[in-house]
């Protein structure tokens, strides 16, 4: 990307929406695609690249939990805690589920051209419905987590590789449906985001053709700084506000914008 202002804008946008259940990948990819008139696979690759900044911000914000996980690594083959086993299982399952979907996106983009961006809008509508119907949660905490919780959460996190499906929205909804405490569900969701976001951002940067220019790194820095500054406030907002109607509206706007671009070209 040669436009510094656009890189900064997209980085700031990523830093803000990553902590909300609105699919940061979908929002940033839609903004990239519609602003620059670029195909879906390129837009998604750049959106995933910017996750490098917010994953580093999450590492800093959740450093205590991350250190706890690191200390437990030697127990992996002996007697890991339910908390560690959950994170390990969910991360593994999400990788197995999500990587094939990321590879498929390139084929979809080539096949549908500009119309592929409609997929983002449609999946945002799906996210909006999930958020509106989100369960209330329960009282389960770290010590109550099971392997089944990890598998189910990993599957929905993997599905969120599709732009428009909110990773945090789907994982929190799944955990709440499993009767996990609301605050713990949000915390676990963002802990799971760290390895997932680091992995996909490195894949995007190394294998998906992202132009690793100075501006691309400026976007990552902007995402990281804004993400670190806003994480606590926006996570508090995400706990209290149901973003279902907002995401439904956003999805409809993405669909309308894509149709406008298609008709105008």
C-alpha positions in Angstrom: 0.0 0.0 0.0 1.5 3.3 -1.1 -1.0 5.7 0.7 0.2 6.5 4.2 -3.1 8.1 5.2 -5.0 5.0 4.2 -2.6 2.8 6.0 -3.0 4.9 9.2 -6.8 5.0 8.8 -7.0 1.2 8.5 -4.5 0.6 11.3 -6.5 2.9 13.6 -9.7 1.2 12.5 -8.3 -2.2 13.3 -7.1 -1.0 16.7 -10.6 0.1 17.6 -12.8 -2.7 16.2 -10.7 -5.6 17.3 -12.1 -5.4 20.8 -15.7 -5.3 19.7 -17.8 -8.2 18.4 -18.2 -6.7 14.9 -15.6 -8.7 12.9 -12.5 -6.5 12.7 -11.4 -8.6 9.7 -14.7 -8.0 7.9 -14.7 -4.2 8.7 -11.1 -3.6 7.7 -11.4 -5.8 4.6 -14.5 -4.0 3.5 -13.0 -0.6 4.1 -9.8 -1.7 2.2 -11.7 -3.2 -0.7 -14.2 -0.4 -1.1 -11.7 2.5 -0.6 -9.1 1.0 -2.9 -11.3 -1.0 -5.2 -9.2 -4.2 -4.6 -10.3 -7.9 -4.6 -11.5 -9.7 -1.5 -8.4 -11.9 -1.1 -6.1 -8.9 -1.1 -8.4 -7.0 1.3 -8.6 -9.9 3.7 -4.8 -10.5 3.6 -4.2 -6.9 4.5 -6.8 -7.0 7.3 -5.2 -10.1 8.7 -1.7 -8.5 8.5 -2.9 -5.6 10.7 -3.9 -8.2 13.4 -0.1 -8.4 14.1 -0.4 -5.0 15.9 -3.5 -5.9 18.0 -2.2 -9.3 18.9 0.9 -7.7 20.3 -1.3 -5.2 22.2 -3.3 -8.2 23.6 0.0 -9.9 24.6 0.9 -6.8 26.7 -2.6 -6.4 28.1 -3.0 -10.0 29.1 0.7 -10.6 30.0 -0.2 -12.1 33.4 -2.4 -14.8 31.8 0.2 -15.4 29.0 2.9 -16.0 31.6 0.6 -18.4 33.4 0.3 -20.4 30.2 4.0 -20.3 29.5 4.7 -21.7 33.0 2.3 -24.6 32.4 4.0 -25.7 29.1 6.1 -28.3 30.8 2.9 -30.0 32.2 1.4 -30.4 28.7 2.0 -34.2 28.6 1.5 -34.8 32.3 -1.3 -32.9 34.1 -2.2 -29.6 32.5 -4.8 -27.5 34.2 -8.4 -27.2 32.7 -7.5 -23.6 31.7 -4.4 -24.6 29.8 -6.0 -27.6 28.3 -8.9 -25.5 27.0 -6.6 -22.9 25.4 -4.4 -25.5 23.8 -7.4 -27.5 22.4 -9.3 -24.5 21.2 -6.2 -23.1 19.4 -5.4 -26.4 17.7 -9.0 -27.0 16.6 -9.3 -23.4 15.3 -6.1 -23.8 13.2 -7.4 -27.0 11.6 -10.8 -25.4 11.0 -9.7 -22.0 9.8 -6.7 -22.5 7.6 -8.6 -24.4 4.8 -11.2 -21.5 4.8 -8.5 -18.9 4.4 -7.2 -20.9 1.4 -10.7 -21.1 0.0 -11.1 -17.4 0.1 -8.6 -16.9 -2.7 -10.6 -19.2 -5.0 -13.9 -17.4 -4.1 -12.4 -14.0 -4.8 -11.1 -15.2 -8.2 -14.4 -16.8 -9.1 -16.7 -14.0 -8.0 -14.5 -10.9 -8.5 -16.0 -7.7 -7.0 -19.2 -9.6 -6.0 -17.1 -11.6 -3.5 -17.3 -8.6 -1.2 -21.0 -9.3 -0.8 -20.0 -12.3 1.2 -18.6 -10.0 3.9 -21.9 -8.2 4.2 -23.9 -11.4 4.3 -21.6 -12.9 7.0 -22.0 -9.7 9.0 -25.7 -10.2 9.0 -25.1 -13.7 10.4 -22.9 -12.2 13.1 -25.6 -9.7 14.0 -28.2 -12.4 14.4 -25.9 -14.4 16.6 -25.2 -11.4 18.8 -28.9 -10.6 19.2 -29.6 -14.2 20.3 -26.5 -14.5 22.5 -27.1 -16.5 25.7 -26.8 -14.9 29.1 -24.0 -17.2 30.4 -23.6 -18.8 33.8 -21.1 -19.1 36.6 -18.4 -21.5 35.3 -14.8 -20.3 35.5 -11.3 -21.5 34.5 -11.3 -24.6 36.7 -14.6 -25.8 35.1 -13.4 -25.7 31.5 -13.5 -29.0 29.6 -12.0 -30.5 26.4 -15.5 -30.3 24.8 -15.5 -26.5 25.6 -12.2 -26.2 23.8 -13.3 -28.2 20.8 -16.5 -26.2 20.3 -14.9 -22.9 20.9 -12.1 -23.8 18.5 -14.5 -24.7 15.7 -16.4 -21.4 15.9 -13.1 -19.4 16.1 -11.9 -21.3 13.0 -15.1 -20.4 11.2 -14.4 -16.8 12.0 -11.6 -16.9 9.5 -14.3 -16.0 7.0 -14.5 -12.1 6.9 -17.7 -10.8 8.4 -18.0 -13.5 11.1 -16.9 -12.0 14.4 -14.3 -14.1 16.1 -15.0 -12.6 19.5 -18.7 -12.5 19.0 -18.9 -16.2 18.0 -16.4 -17.4 20.7 -18.1 -15.4 23.5 -21.5 -16.6 22.4 -20.3 -20.2 22.4 -18.8 -19.9 25.9 -21.9 -18.2 27.2 -23.9 -21.0 25.8 -21.7 -23.4 27.7 -22.6 -21.5 30.9 -19.2 -19.8 31.3 -19.3 -16.6 33.4 -19.7 -13.5 31.1 -16.5 -11.7 32.2 -14.5 -14.9 31.9 -15.9 -15.7 28.5 -14.7 -12.3 27.2 -11.2 -12.8 28.8 -10.9 -16.3 27.3 -12.0 -15.1 23.9 -9.2 -12.5 23.8 -6.6 -14.9 25.1 -7.5 -17.2 22.3 -7.1 -14.4 19.8 -3.4 -14.0 20.5 -2.0 -17.2 18.9 -4.7 -17.1 16.2 -4.0 -13.4 15.3 -0.2 -13.9 15.4 -0.5 -16.9 13.1 -2.8 -15.4 10.5 -0.9 -12.1 10.4 2.4 -13.9 9.7 0.8 -16.1 7.1 -0.7 -13.0 5.4 2.6 -11.1 5.5 4.8 -14.0 4.3 2.5 -16.0 2.0 -0.5 -14.0 0.9 1.2 -11.3 -1.1 0.9 -8.3 1.3 3.2 -5.6 0.1 5.5 -5.2 3.2 6.2 -1.6 2.6 6.9 1.1 5.2 3.3 2.0 5.1 2.2 -1.6 5.9 4.3 -1.5 9.0 2.9 1.9 9.9 -0.5 0.4 9.8 0.6 -2.4 12.2 2.1 0.1 14.6 -1.1 2.3 14.5 -3.2 -0.8 15.2 -1.0 -1.8 18.1 -0.8 1.6 19.7 -4.5 2.3 19.3 -5.4 -1.2 20.4 -3.4 -1.0 23.6 -4.8 2.4 24.5 -8.4 1.4 23.9 -8.5 -2.3 24.9 -9.8 -1.9 28.5 -12.5 0.7 27.6 -13.8 -1.1 24.6 -13.8 -4.5 26.3 -16.0 -2.9 29.0 -18.3 -1.6 26.3 -18.4 -5.0 24.7 -19.5 -6.5 28.0 -22.4 -4.2 28.5 -23.7 -3.5 24.9 -25.3 -5.9 22.5 -23.9 -4.9 19.0 -26.4 -7.1 17.1 -28.4 -4.2 15.5 -25.1 -2.3 14.8 -23.6 -5.3 13.0 -26.8 -5.9 11.0 -26.7 -2.3 9.9 -23.0 -2.5 9.0 -23.6 -5.7 7.0 -26.4 -4.0 5.1 -24.2 -1.0 4.3 -21.4 -3.2 3.1 -23.8 -5.0 0.8 -25.2 -1.7 -0.5 -21.7 -0.3 -1.0 -20.5 -3.3 -2.9 -23.6 -3.2 -5.2 -23.0 0.5 -5.8 -19.4 -0.2 -6.8 -20.5 -3.0 -9.1 -23.1 -1.0 -10.8 -20.8 2.0 -11.2 -18.0 0.0 -12.8 
